[in-house]
């Protein structure tokens, strides 16, 4: 879908669908809604008076213009209460517009920036949120079926943001551009996660990373299995050795602030399929384990976006990609293996593989010069039990980074909730034969235990851990997401990196 800003009156613009708005409780329309109402002979006012349009959040009322204005249809979207409108509200309103457009097969859609100047929302941020909501709602995974039917397969071709004042129209363009770049990154991550694991293999993602990095001027290096083993990444290597698909380590660098010696290390869990290994998972919904590389996909696409946005930060991404499969070479419960850090790990469950992959990746990121770390992983089912699919878990050893990421999540609508890393939890993972067990047998505080395992390898480096096990993939539609991959937390990472 192409997005652009045009200088025009909404009542004279020719398109398939135009979108105007109403705050809850407002009885007399104003602004663009007033202009359209007047052109339609007061029809919107009549519907407000009759209670058919209330302005409640995400309400969408479709009106046929009957040729009274060039646009074929008008949708009046509810903004909710004026004092409660925020950027996430604008995204959801924009999603309602796109869903309406798909339903009526509107190829060209025009809209004002809803709520701009209200509730502390600036026009630029409002325009960005509007674009994000539209592009995220318009996305769907095409898949591989020959027959493609239903609203979700219809493509809105153009989304035009209208502003009658030329100077104001120019001011909106930076927000539109950023919203487009950010949304593209999210949707690209969704595409990788939604795709089947027989196609998105470690080798495929390595080649994809090299090509994408070249497009935007990011330095990219890929380590193959012999190099990974030779460097001593035995924890990562041990996870991957049960699969015929050989592991890859992708390293990306964006040197956006050449005056600074600070480097943020982004580490993403990239298990392209997780069978559980010898500790094999139940067959029910095992197909969803193609999504176990969502953390690495998010980090990869965030890197591409910050390069396009020319963010003034130095960021190093270390992305380990592998399959966790059972065969005669696979690691076994009871094995003791080494790691790049020199620490030894007792394997209790081969299905606790994500933290082992992260262990070597965070150590390598530190060796490459990272001075602070963010890891993103679909790490624990326990985090899904605790927080559902509404918020990601966040843990860490640096309060400033935790609070900064929380703020980023609130702004982007990708919420996080802090879970503890209590010292007492370390007792759960003590091993009689190694430095640490890869998981506890007690099942207590499992989300925190996963974070504490990674912290052992982070040591004293400032660090936060984002567990997206519940939020990376939805089993039902919500807001601007269809069922499937969400791309969380691409937008939060970009916001965090841009402001830390």
C-alpha positions in Angstrom: 0.0 0.0 0.0 1.4 3.4 -1.0 1.2 6.2 1.6 1.5 9.9 0.9 0.4 13.4 2.0 -1.6 15.6 -0.3 -2.8 19.2 0.0 -6.6 19.1 -0.6 -10.0 19.7 0.9 -11.5 16.4 2.0 -14.9 17.4 0.4 -13.4 17.8 -3.0 -11.0 14.8 -3.0 -11.9 11.9 -5.3 -11.4 8.4 -3.8 -13.3 5.3 -2.8 -13.4 6.1 0.9 -12.7 9.1 3.1 -12.4 8.9 6.8 -13.4 11.6 9.3 -13.9 11.4 13.0 -15.9 12.2 16.1 -15.0 12.3 19.8 -17.4 10.6 22.2 -20.0 12.9 23.6 -19.7 15.5 20.9 -23.1 16.5 19.5 -22.0 19.0 16.8 -19.3 17.9 14.4 -16.3 20.2 13.8 -13.3 20.4 11.4 -13.2 18.0 8.5 -16.3 16.1 9.8 -18.3 19.4 9.8 -17.3 20.1 6.2 -18.3 16.6 5.1 -21.5 16.8 7.1 -22.4 20.1 5.4 -21.7 18.7 2.0 -23.9 15.7 2.8 -26.8 17.9 3.8 -26.4 17.4 7.6 -26.6 13.6 7.4 -23.8 13.0 9.9 -25.5 15.3 12.4 -28.7 13.4 11.9 -27.0 10.1 12.7 -25.4 11.7 15.8 -28.8 13.0 17.0 -30.4 9.5 16.4 -27.6 7.9 18.4 -26.3 5.9 15.4 -22.9 7.7 15.7 -21.7 8.0 19.2 -17.9 8.6 18.8 -17.1 5.6 21.0 -13.5 4.3 20.5 -13.0 2.4 17.3 -16.6 2.7 16.2 -16.9 2.9 12.4 -20.0 4.1 10.6 -20.1 3.8 6.8 -22.1 6.3 4.8 -22.8 6.2 1.0 -22.3 9.8 -0.3 -24.8 9.3 -3.2 -22.7 11.5 -5.4 -22.9 14.6 -3.2 -19.1 14.7 -3.0 -16.4 13.0 -5.2 -15.6 10.3 -2.6 -17.9 7.2 -3.0 -18.2 6.6 0.7 -17.4 8.2 4.1 -16.5 6.4 7.3 -17.0 8.2 10.6 -14.6 6.7 13.1 -15.0 7.1 16.9 -12.0 8.5 18.8 -13.4 7.9 22.3 -13.1 10.4 25.0 -11.0 13.4 24.0 -8.9 13.4 27.2 -8.0 9.7 26.7 -6.8 9.9 23.1 -3.2 8.8 22.6 -1.0 7.4 19.9 -2.2 3.9 20.3 -5.8 5.1 20.0 -4.9 6.7 16.7 -3.3 3.5 15.5 -6.4 1.5 16.3 -8.7 4.1 14.7 -6.5 3.9 11.5 -6.9 0.1 11.6 -10.7 0.5 11.8 -10.5 2.6 8.6 -8.5 -0.1 6.8 -10.7 -2.9 7.9 -13.7 -0.9 6.6 -11.9 -0.3 3.3 -11.2 -4.0 2.9 -14.8 -4.8 3.6 -16.2 -2.5 0.9 -13.2 -3.1 -1.5 -12.0 0.5 -1.5 -8.7 0.7 -3.3 -8.0 4.4 -2.6 -8.6 5.7 0.9 -8.1 9.3 2.2 -8.0 10.4 5.8 -7.3 13.4 8.0 -4.8 13.0 10.9 -7.3 12.1 13.6 -6.9 13.9 16.9 -3.9 15.9 15.9 -3.3 18.6 18.5 -5.6 16.9 21.0 -4.5 15.2 24.2 -0.9 16.1 23.8 -0.6 14.4 20.4 1.5 16.4 18.0 0.6 16.5 14.3 3.8 14.7 13.3 3.4 11.9 15.9 -0.3 11.7 15.0 0.6 11.2 11.3 3.2 8.5 12.2 0.6 6.7 14.3 -2.0 7.0 11.6 0.4 5.4 9.0 1.5 2.7 11.4 -2.1 1.7 12.2 -2.9 1.6 8.5 0.1 -0.4 7.3 0.0 -2.8 10.2 -3.7 -3.5 9.7 -3.3 -3.8 5.9 -0.7 -6.5 6.2 -1.5 -10.2 6.0 0.5 -13.2 5.2 -0.3 -14.3 1.7 0.7 -18.0 2.2 0.9 -20.6 -0.5 -2.7 -21.6 -1.3 -3.9 -21.3 -4.9 -7.4 -20.0 -3.9 -7.3 -16.7 -2.0 -10.6 -15.4 -0.9 -12.0 -13.0 1.8 -11.5 -9.4 2.9 -8.0 -10.1 4.2 -6.7 -10.8 0.7 -8.0 -7.6 -0.7 -5.3 -4.9 -1.0 -5.9 -1.3 -0.3 -3.6 0.3 -2.9 -3.4 3.9 -1.7 -3.7 5.6 1.7 -3.7 9.4 1.3 -3.4 11.8 4.2 -5.2 15.1 3.5 -4.3 18.5 4.8 -5.8 21.6 3.3 -3.0 24.0 4.4 0.3 23.5 2.4 2.6 24.4 5.3 0.9 21.9 7.6 1.0 19.2 4.9 4.8 19.6 4.7 5.0 19.3 8.5 3.3 15.9 8.4 5.7 14.3 5.9 8.5 13.4 8.4 5.9 11.5 10.5 4.5 9.8 7.5 8.0 8.8 6.3 9.0 7.4 9.8 5.7 5.6 10.1 6.3 3.9 6.8 9.8 2.8 7.6 8.9 1.5 11.0 5.8 -0.4 9.7 7.8 -1.9 6.9 10.2 -3.3 9.4 7.4 -4.7 11.6 5.7 -6.3 8.6 9.0 -7.8 7.3 9.5 -9.4 10.7 6.0 -10.7 10.6 6.6 -12.2 7.2 9.7 -14.1 8.4 7.9 -15.4 11.5 4.8 -16.4 9.6 6.7 -18.4 6.9 7.2 -22.1 7.3 10.4 -23.4 8.9 11.2 -25.6 5.8 11.7 -22.3 3.9 13.0 -19.9 6.6 16.0 -21.9 7.6 19.2 -20.6 9.3 20.9 -20.5 5.8 17.9 -18.6 4.3 18.0 -16.0 7.0 21.7 -15.6 6.7 21.4 -14.9 3.0 18.4 -12.6 3.6 20.4 -10.6 6.3 23.4 -10.1 4.0 21.1 -8.8 1.2 19.1 -6.5 3.5 22.2 -5.1 5.1 23.8 -4.3 1.8 20.7 -2.3 0.8 21.0 0.0 3.7 24.7 0.2 4.3 25.1 -2.0 7.4 28.2 -4.1 7.9 27.2 -7.8 8.0 29.2 -10.9 8.8 28.0 -14.5 8.9 29.7 -17.3 10.9 29.0 -20.9 9.8 29.0 -24.0 12.0 32.8 -24.8 11.9 33.6 -21.2 12.8 31.0 -21.2 15.6 32.5 -24.4 17.1 36.1 -23.2 16.6 35.4 -20.0 18.5 34.2 -22.0 21.5 30.4 -21.3 21.2 29.7 -24.8 22.5 26.4 -23.9 24.1 25.0 -22.7 20.8 26.7 -25.5 18.9 25.2 -28.1 21.2 21.6 -26.9 20.5 22.1 -27.1 16.8 24.0 -30.4 16.3 20.8 -32.6 16.2 19.7 -31.0 12.9 20.8 -31.4 9.3 20.2 -27.6 8.9 23.5 -26.1 10.1 23.5 -23.1 12.4 24.5 -19.6 11.4 25.6 -16.6 13.5 24.7 -13.2 11.9 26.5 -10.1 13.1 25.3 -6.7 12.0 26.9 -3.3 12.9 25.4 0.2 12.6 27.9 2.9 13.5 25.5 5.9 13.8 27.5 7.9 16.3 31.2 7.8 15.4 32.1 10.1 18.3 30.8 7.6 20.9 32.5 4.5 22.2 29.2 3.1 23.5 27.7 0.2 21.7 24.3 -1.3 22.3 24.3 -5.1 21.7 21.0 -6.5 20.3 20.7 -10.3 20.8 17.7 -12.2 19.4 16.8 -15.8 19.8 16.8 -17.3 16.3 15.6 -20.9 16.7 13.9 -21.4 13.3 12.2 -24.5 14.5 12.1 -25.9 18.0 10.9 -29.5 18.3 12.2 -29.6 21.9 15.0 -31.9 20.9 15.3 -35.2 22.8 12.9 -33.6 25.4 10.4 -33.5 22.5 7.4 -31.2 22.7 3.8 -32.5 22.6 2.5 -32.7 19.0 -0.4 -30.4 19.7 0.4 -27.0 18.1 4.1 -27.9 17.6 3.7 -26.3 14.2 3.8 -22.9 16.0 7.4 -23.5 16.9 8.3 -22.1 13.5 7.9 -18.8 15.4 10.7 -19.4 17.8 13.0 -17.1 15.8 10.7 -14.1 16.4 13.2 -12.4 18.7 16.0 -12.5 16.1 13.6 -11.4 13.3 12.6 -8.4 15.4 16.2 -7.4 16.1 17.2 -7.9 12.4 14.4 -5.7 11.1 14.9 -3.1 13.8 18.5 -2.8 12.7 17.5 -2.3 9.0 15.0 0.4 10.2 17.5 2.4 12.3 19.8 2.5 9.4 17.1 3.9 7.1 16.2 6.4 9.8 19.9 7.2 10.4 19.6 6.9 14.1 22.6 8.4 15.9 23.5 5.4 18.0 26.0 2.6 17.7 24.2 -0.8 17.5 25.7 -4.3 17.2 23.3 -7.2 16.6 24.3 -10.8 17.3 21.7 -13.1 15.9 22.2 -16.9 16.3 20.0 -19.0 14.0 19.6 -22.8 14.5 17.1 -25.7 14.6 16.5 -27.7 17.7 15.9 -31.3 16.5 16.3 -34.8 17.9 18.7 -37.3 16.2 21.7 -39.5 17.2 23.9 -36.4 17.4 21.6 -34.3 19.5 22.4 -33.2 23.0 20.8 -35.3 25.8 19.4 -34.6 29.2 22.2 -35.1 31.7 25.0 -33.9 29.3 27.4 -31.2 30.5 28.6 -28.8 27.9 30.9 -25.8 27.8 30.3 -22.2 26.5 32.1 -19.3 25.0 32.3 -17.7 28.5 34.0 -20.8 29.9 31.1 -21.6 32.2 29.7 -25.2 32.1 26.0 -26.1 31.7 24.2 -29.2 32.8 21.4 -30.1 30.4 18.2 -30.9 32.3 15.9 -30.4 29.4 16.9 -30.0 25.7 13.7 -27.9 25.3 15.3 -25.2 27.4 17.5 -24.4 24.4 16.8 -20.7 23.8 18.8 -19.6 26.9 21.7 -21.7 25.7 21.7 -20.0 22.4 21.5 -16.6 24.1 24.4 -17.5 26.5 27.0 -17.6 23.8 25.4 -14.8 21.8 25.6 -12.3 24.7 29.2 -13.4 25.5 30.2 -12.9 21.9 28.4 -9.5 21.8 30.5 -8.4 24.8 33.7 -9.7 23.1 32.8 -7.6 20.0 32.5 -4.4 22.1 28.9 -4.2 23.3 28.8 -2.0 26.4 25.1 -2.6 27.2 22.8 -5.4 26.1 19.2 -6.1 25.1 18.1 -9.6 24.4 14.8 -10.5 22.8 13.4 -14.1 22.9 10.4 -16.3 22.8 11.9 -17.8 25.9 9.4 -19.3 28.3 5.8 -20.6 28.3 5.7 -19.4 31.9 5.8 -15.8 30.7 2.7 -16.5 28.6 1.0 -18.0 31.6 1.8 -14.9 33.7 1.1 -12.2 31.1 -1.0 -13.8 28.4 -0.6 -12.3 24.9 -1.1 -8.7 26.1 2.3 -7.8 27.5 5.9 -9.0 27.1 8.0 -9.7 30.2 10.9 -7.5 30.9 13.8 -8.2 33.3 17.3 -6.8 33.8 20.0 -5.5 35.9 19.8 -1.8 34.9 16.8 0.3 36.2 17.4 3.1 33.7 17.3 0.7 30.7 14.2 -1.0 32.1 12.3 2.3 32.6 13.4 3.5 29.1 12.1 0.4 27.5 8.9 0.6 29.4 8.4 4.2 28.1 9.1 3.0 24.6 6.5 0.2 25.0 3.9 2.6 26.3 4.5 5.0 23.3 4.3 2.2 20.7 1.5 0.2 22.3 3.9 -2.8 22.8 3.5 -3.1 26.5 5.9 -4.8 28.9 5.6 -5.8 32.5 8.6 -6.2 34.8 9.3 -9.6 36.4 11.8 -10.1 39.3 15.3 -11.5 39.3 15.5 -12.3 43.0 18.7 -13.6 44.3 16.9 -16.6 45.9 15.9 -17.9 42.5 19.5 -18.7 41.7 19.2 -21.6 44.2 16.7 -23.3 41.8 19.3 -23.7 39.0 22.4 -24.8 41.0 24.0 -27.9 39.6 26.1 -30.6 41.3 28.2 -31.2 38.2 28.4 -27.9 36.4 28.2 -24.1 36.9 24.5 -24.0 36.2 21.5 -26.2 35.1 19.8 -25.0 31.9 16.5 -25.1 33.7 14.9 -26.0 37.0 13.0 -29.3 37.6 10.6 -27.6 40.1 8.7 -25.4 37.6 8.8 -22.4 40.0 9.3 -18.9 38.7 10.2 -20.3 35.3 10.2 -17.0 33.4 12.6 -15.4 35.9 14.8 -18.5 36.0 15.2 -18.1 32.2 16.2 -14.5 32.7 18.6 -15.4 35.5 20.3 -18.0 33.3 21.1 -15.3 30.7 22.2 -12.9 33.4 24.9 -15.4 34.5 26.6 -14.8 31.1 25.8 -11.1 30.9 27.6 -10.7 34.3 27.9 -6.9 35.1 27.2 -5.5 31.7 24.0 -3.3 31.8 21.3 -5.5 30.3 17.6 -6.1 29.8 15.8 -9.2 28.7 12.5 -9.1 26.8 10.5 -12.4 26.8 8.0 -12.2 23.9 6.7 -15.8 24.2 3.2 -14.6 24.6 3.2 -11.6 22.3 5.1 -12.7 19.2 2.2 -14.6 17.7 -1.6 -14.2 18.2 -4.1 -16.9 17.7 -6.9 -14.4 17.1 -7.3 -11.0 15.5 -6.8 -7.9 17.8 -6.6 -4.2 16.8 -4.3 -3.8 13.9 -3.0 -7.4 14.0 -4.6 -10.3 12.2 -4.1 -13.8 13.5 -0.4 -14.6 13.3 2.9 -12.9 13.9 2.9 -9.4 15.4 6.5 -8.2 14.8 6.7 -7.3 18.5 8.9 -5.6 19.7 10.3 -4.0 16.5 8.7 -0.6 17.2 9.8 -0.5 20.8 13.4 -1.4 19.9 13.5 1.4 17.4 12.0 3.9 19.9 14.3 2.7 22.6 17.4 2.9 20.5 16.5 6.3 19.2 16.2 7.7 22.8 18.8 5.9 24.9 
